[in-house]
C-alpha cells in the first residue's frame, strides 16, 4: 500500500478556507489537516451526528450546512435521506438546500440512503424495486452537487450467494449512477456487510469504478441481537483496512470519550494510520452516536480528537 503518512513534515496543521466544490478533493476546505503542505485528510460532518435534534425539530434540516460551518468550523457535510425523505424530487426544496449550503461555503458530499430496500434482496422483484427506488436519490444527489449516494447491501442466504445478489443490485444501480456523474458507495452497516472481506469481495464483483465503500469505524457488528457478545463483532481495524482500497468516503464513528479525550471503543490513532496508509486524502466524516454527552459536545470532542491524531501522525 502507498503510504499517506510517509515523507511528512512537522507542520501538519488545520487551515480554514471555503470549499471550492462538492467533489473536488484537491480543493482546500475548512477542517483540512495538512502534512508537508498537502492535505492528509479533511474533516466533514455527518448529519446523523445531530439526529436527535433533527428528529425533535430542534433544528431544521435546511439549516444543517450553516450549523456545520458556524458551530463547528466544518465546510463539508454528508446528508441523511431520513431528514428529507419526501423531498427527493422537490426541486424547490433541493434548490433551497443547495443555496443555503453555498451561502455558508459548505459542500454537500453525499446522501446516505436508508429505508429504500436492500441491494442484495434475494427476491428479484424486491431487488429491482430497491434499485429503482434509489434513482430519485441519484437525482437529488446530483441536484445537491454530491459525489455519491451511500446505500445498504444487505441480503440473505449463504456467504457467496449474498455476495452475488448484492453485487447484482449494486452493479445495476452503479450503472445508472454513471449517467448522473455519481458514485454508489456501501457502508459496513450490519449483517455480512459488516464483514470487511465479504464487502470488499462484493465491490470487486461489481467491478465498476464508481462503486466503492464508506468504511465506518464502528459498524462492524455482524448480529445486533448479540451485540454484547465478542464473536458478534468483526475486527474493526482489519475491516477498515480491507475496505480502504475502495473507499470514497470514511466515517469516524464515535460514542464515548475517556478523560484524555480518546474514543473508548476505537483507537483513533491506529485507525487513522490505516486510513492514511491506504493513500486516502479525502474527507473523514464525524458521526457521533453517543449518549454520554450532548450531540454538540460529541461532535466537538470527535473533531478535537481527529485534529490531535492528525498532528501525532505528522511527527
C-alpha positions as CSV (number, residue, x, y, z in Angstrom):
1,X,0.0,0.0,0.0
2,X,1.1,3.5,-0.7
3,X,1.7,5.4,2.5
4,X,-0.2,8.6,3.1
5,X,1.8,9.4,6.1
6,X,5.4,9.0,4.9
7,X,7.5,11.9,3.9
8,X,5.5,14.3,6.1
9,X,7.0,17.3,7.8
10,X,6.3,18.6,11.3
11,X,3.9,21.3,10.1
12,X,0.6,19.4,9.7
13,X,-2.0,21.9,10.7
14,X,-5.6,22.8,10.4
15,X,-6.2,25.5,7.8
16,X,-9.6,27.1,7.2
17,X,-10.8,28.2,3.8
18,X,-14.0,27.8,1.8
19,X,-14.7,24.6,-0.1
20,X,-14.4,25.1,-3.9
21,X,-16.7,22.2,-4.9
22,X,-18.5,19.1,-3.6
23,X,-16.4,16.5,-5.3
24,X,-13.1,18.5,-5.7
25,X,-11.0,16.5,-3.3
26,X,-8.0,18.6,-4.3
27,X,-9.6,21.8,-3.1
28,X,-8.8,23.3,0.3
29,X,-11.6,23.1,2.8
30,X,-12.4,24.0,6.4
31,X,-11.3,21.2,8.7
32,X,-8.4,20.1,6.4
33,X,-5.5,18.6,8.2
34,X,-2.2,19.2,6.3
35,X,1.1,17.3,6.0
36,X,4.0,18.9,4.3
37,X,1.7,21.4,2.5
38,X,-0.6,18.7,1.2
39,X,-4.0,17.8,2.6
40,X,-3.7,14.5,4.5
41,X,-7.4,14.3,5.2
42,X,-10.3,16.7,5.5
43,X,-12.9,16.7,8.3
44,X,-16.6,16.7,7.3
45,X,-19.8,16.3,9.4
46,X,-22.4,13.6,9.0
47,X,-25.9,14.8,9.5
48,X,-26.6,11.8,11.7
49,X,-24.5,13.4,14.4
50,X,-27.4,15.7,15.1
51,X,-30.2,13.1,14.6
52,X,-31.8,13.7,18.0
53,X,-32.0,17.4,17.4
54,X,-33.3,16.9,13.9
55,X,-35.9,14.3,14.8
56,X,-37.2,16.5,17.6
57,X,-37.4,19.5,15.2
58,X,-35.0,21.4,17.5
59,X,-33.1,22.2,14.2
60,X,-34.3,22.2,10.6
61,X,-32.6,20.0,8.0
62,X,-32.2,23.1,5.8
63,X,-30.1,24.8,8.4
64,X,-27.7,21.9,8.8
65,X,-25.0,23.2,6.4
66,X,-24.9,26.6,8.1
67,X,-24.7,24.9,11.6
68,X,-21.8,22.8,10.4
69,X,-20.0,26.0,9.4
70,X,-20.9,28.3,12.2
71,X,-20.9,26.0,15.2
72,X,-18.1,23.6,14.2
73,X,-16.0,25.3,11.5
74,X,-16.6,22.5,9.1
75,X,-17.1,23.1,5.4
76,X,-18.4,19.8,4.1
77,X,-21.3,17.6,5.1
78,X,-22.9,14.2,4.5
79,X,-26.7,14.3,4.5
80,X,-29.2,11.5,5.5
81,X,-32.3,11.0,3.5
82,X,-34.4,10.3,6.6
83,X,-34.4,14.0,7.3
84,X,-36.0,14.9,4.0
85,X,-37.4,11.6,2.9
86,X,-40.4,13.1,1.0
87,X,-38.3,15.8,-0.8
88,X,-36.1,13.8,-3.1
89,X,-38.0,15.2,-6.1
90,X,-39.0,18.5,-4.6
91,X,-36.9,20.8,-6.9
92,X,-37.7,23.9,-4.9
93,X,-36.6,22.3,-1.6
94,X,-33.4,20.9,-3.1
95,X,-32.6,24.2,-4.7
96,X,-33.0,25.9,-1.3
97,X,-30.8,23.4,0.5
98,X,-28.1,23.8,-2.1
99,X,-28.3,27.6,-2.0
100,X,-28.1,27.6,1.8
101,X,-25.0,25.3,1.7
102,X,-23.4,27.6,-1.0
103,X,-24.2,30.7,1.1
104,X,-22.4,29.1,4.0
105,X,-19.5,27.9,1.9
106,X,-20.3,24.3,2.6
107,X,-20.0,21.3,0.2
108,X,-22.6,18.6,0.3
109,X,-20.6,15.4,-0.3
110,X,-23.2,12.7,-0.4
111,X,-26.6,11.5,0.7
112,X,-26.9,8.4,3.0
113,X,-29.9,6.4,1.8
114,X,-31.9,4.2,4.2
115,X,-35.4,2.7,4.1
116,X,-35.5,2.1,0.3
117,X,-34.6,-1.6,0.2
118,X,-31.6,-3.8,0.1
119,X,-29.3,-4.0,-2.9
120,X,-28.9,-7.8,-2.3
121,X,-32.5,-8.7,-1.6
122,X,-33.0,-12.4,-2.6
123,X,-36.4,-11.6,-4.2
124,X,-35.6,-10.4,-7.7
125,X,-38.6,-8.1,-7.8
126,X,-37.7,-6.6,-4.4
127,X,-34.1,-6.1,-5.5
128,X,-35.4,-4.4,-8.7
129,X,-37.6,-2.1,-6.6
130,X,-34.7,-1.2,-4.4
131,X,-32.6,-0.2,-7.4
132,X,-35.5,1.8,-8.9
133,X,-36.2,3.4,-5.5
134,X,-32.7,4.8,-5.3
135,X,-33.0,6.6,-8.7
136,X,-34.8,9.5,-7.1
137,X,-31.9,9.9,-4.7
138,X,-29.4,9.9,-7.5
139,X,-31.4,12.8,-8.9
140,X,-31.4,14.6,-5.6
141,X,-27.7,14.0,-5.0
142,X,-26.9,15.3,-8.5
143,X,-29.0,18.5,-7.8
144,X,-27.2,19.0,-4.5
145,X,-23.7,18.7,-6.1
146,X,-22.8,15.4,-4.3
147,X,-20.2,12.9,-5.5
148,X,-22.1,9.8,-4.3
149,X,-25.0,8.2,-2.6
150,X,-24.5,5.7,0.2
151,X,-26.6,2.6,0.1
152,X,-27.1,-0.7,2.0
153,X,-26.0,-4.0,0.7
154,X,-28.0,-6.4,3.0
155,X,-29.1,-9.8,1.8
156,X,-30.0,-13.3,2.9
157,X,-28.6,-16.7,2.3
158,X,-25.1,-18.1,2.2
159,X,-21.9,-16.1,2.1
160,X,-21.2,-16.4,-1.7
161,X,-24.9,-16.2,-2.6
162,X,-25.3,-12.9,-0.7
163,X,-22.2,-11.6,-2.5
164,X,-23.7,-12.4,-5.8
165,X,-27.0,-10.8,-5.0
166,X,-25.6,-7.7,-3.6
167,X,-23.2,-7.3,-6.5
168,X,-26.1,-7.6,-8.9
169,X,-28.1,-4.9,-7.3
170,X,-25.1,-2.6,-6.9
171,X,-23.9,-3.1,-10.5
172,X,-27.4,-2.2,-11.8
173,X,-27.6,0.9,-9.6
174,X,-24.0,2.0,-10.3
175,X,-24.5,1.7,-14.0
176,X,-27.5,4.1,-13.6
177,X,-25.4,6.4,-11.4
178,X,-22.8,6.9,-14.2
179,X,-25.4,8.9,-16.1
180,X,-25.7,11.3,-13.1
181,X,-21.9,11.6,-12.7
182,X,-22.2,9.9,-9.2
183,X,-20.7,7.2,-7.2
184,X,-22.5,4.5,-5.3
185,X,-20.8,3.6,-2.0
186,X,-21.6,1.0,0.6
187,X,-21.1,1.3,4.3
188,X,-20.4,-1.6,6.6
189,X,-23.9,-1.5,8.1
190,X,-24.9,-4.8,9.7
191,X,-25.1,-8.4,8.6
192,X,-22.4,-9.6,6.2
193,X,-21.9,-6.0,5.1
194,X,-20.0,-5.6,8.4
195,X,-17.6,-8.4,7.3
196,X,-14.8,-6.5,5.6
197,X,-13.7,-9.4,3.5
198,X,-17.3,-10.0,2.3
199,X,-17.9,-6.4,1.4
200,X,-14.6,-6.0,-0.4
201,X,-15.4,-9.1,-2.4
202,X,-18.8,-7.6,-3.3
203,X,-17.2,-4.4,-4.7
204,X,-14.7,-6.5,-6.6
205,X,-17.5,-8.5,-8.2
206,X,-19.3,-5.2,-9.2
207,X,-16.1,-4.1,-11.0
208,X,-17.2,-0.5,-11.7
209,X,-15.0,2.5,-10.9
210,X,-17.9,4.4,-9.5
211,X,-18.9,1.7,-7.0
212,X,-16.9,1.8,-3.7
213,X,-17.1,1.8,0.1
214,X,-17.6,4.1,3.0
215,X,-15.7,2.4,5.9
216,X,-17.3,3.2,9.2
217,X,-15.0,2.8,12.3
218,X,-17.8,1.4,14.5
219,X,-20.4,-0.5,12.4
220,X,-18.7,-3.9,12.5
221,X,-21.4,-5.8,14.4
222,X,-22.5,-8.9,12.4
223,X,-25.5,-9.5,14.5
224,X,-27.0,-6.7,16.5
225,X,-29.2,-9.1,18.5
226,X,-25.9,-10.4,20.1
227,X,-24.0,-7.1,20.2
228,X,-22.7,-7.7,23.7
229,X,-21.0,-10.9,22.6
230,X,-17.5,-10.7,21.3
231,X,-18.0,-13.1,18.5
232,X,-20.8,-11.0,17.0
233,X,-18.2,-8.4,16.0
234,X,-15.8,-8.3,13.1
235,X,-12.3,-6.8,13.8
236,X,-12.8,-3.1,13.1
237,X,-9.2,-2.4,12.2
238,X,-9.0,-5.4,9.8
239,X,-12.3,-4.4,8.4
240,X,-11.3,-0.8,7.7
241,X,-8.1,-1.9,6.2
242,X,-9.9,-4.3,3.8
243,X,-12.4,-1.6,2.8
244,X,-9.9,1.3,2.3
245,X,-8.9,0.0,-1.2
246,X,-12.3,1.0,-2.4
247,X,-13.1,4.0,-0.1
248,X,-14.7,7.1,-1.5
249,X,-15.6,8.4,2.0
250,X,-14.7,7.5,5.6
251,X,-16.9,7.7,8.7
252,X,-15.3,8.4,12.0
253,X,-17.9,6.9,14.3
254,X,-17.7,7.9,18.0
255,X,-19.7,7.1,21.1
256,X,-17.8,7.8,24.3
257,X,-14.6,9.5,25.4
258,X,-12.3,9.0,28.3
259,X,-10.8,11.7,30.5
260,X,-7.9,12.2,28.0
261,X,-10.3,12.8,25.1
262,X,-9.8,9.4,23.4
263,X,-12.7,7.4,22.0
264,X,-13.1,4.4,24.2
265,X,-14.2,1.9,21.5
266,X,-11.8,2.8,18.7
267,X,-8.1,3.7,18.8
268,X,-8.3,6.7,16.5
269,X,-4.5,6.9,16.1
270,X,-4.3,3.3,15.0
271,X,-7.4,3.7,12.8
272,X,-6.3,6.9,11.1
273,X,-2.9,5.4,10.4
274,X,-4.7,2.6,8.5
275,X,-6.7,5.2,6.6
276,X,-3.7,7.3,5.6
277,X,-1.5,4.3,4.8
278,X,-4.1,3.4,2.2
279,X,-3.2,6.7,0.4
280,X,-6.6,8.3,1.3
281,X,-6.6,12.1,1.3
282,X,-10.4,12.7,1.2
283,X,-12.9,13.6,3.8
284,X,-13.3,11.8,7.2
285,X,-16.8,12.4,8.4
286,X,-17.6,12.9,12.1
287,X,-20.5,10.7,13.1
288,X,-21.2,11.0,16.8
289,X,-23.7,8.4,18.1
290,X,-23.1,8.5,21.8
291,X,-25.4,9.2,24.7
292,X,-23.0,10.1,27.5
293,X,-22.7,13.7,26.3
294,X,-24.7,16.1,24.2
295,X,-24.6,15.8,20.4
296,X,-22.9,19.2,20.3
297,X,-20.2,18.1,22.8
298,X,-19.8,14.8,21.0
299,X,-19.1,16.5,17.7
300,X,-16.6,18.9,19.2
301,X,-14.8,16.0,21.0
302,X,-14.6,14.0,17.8
303,X,-13.3,16.9,15.8
304,X,-10.7,17.7,18.5
305,X,-9.6,14.0,18.6
306,X,-9.2,13.9,14.8
307,X,-7.1,17.1,14.8
308,X,-4.9,15.8,17.6
309,X,-4.4,12.4,15.8
310,X,-3.5,14.3,12.6
311,X,-0.8,16.2,14.5
312,X,0.5,13.0,16.0
313,X,0.7,11.2,12.6
314,X,2.7,14.1,11.3
315,X,5.5,13.6,13.8
